[in-house]
Amino acid sequence: MNTGMDDEEPTEGDADIKNDNWLKENYVGLVQEFPNQWIAVMDQDVLCSGISKASVVAKAKKLAGGRTISIYFIEPSPLPL
């Protein structure tokens, strides 16, 4: 019997939503500082960054100590900086 529980998307917690909002508010500065990079955000601050998502996730997990982290890719700016 399939209950459909496996088909549900993960829900975002309060920490993720706060990080998402912080990212939107600070995106222009992040594009200037971290273009073409992955960033890990915890408590509305950049915890670490890098060009490899896997390495950023691994480093962030160590630094976060079990706390919620959010991972984002920062696109390069379409305009010259």
Beta strands, then each sheet from edge to edge (+ up, - down):
strand 1: 37-41
strand 2: 46-50
strand 3: 70-74
sheet 1: 2+ 1- 3+
end
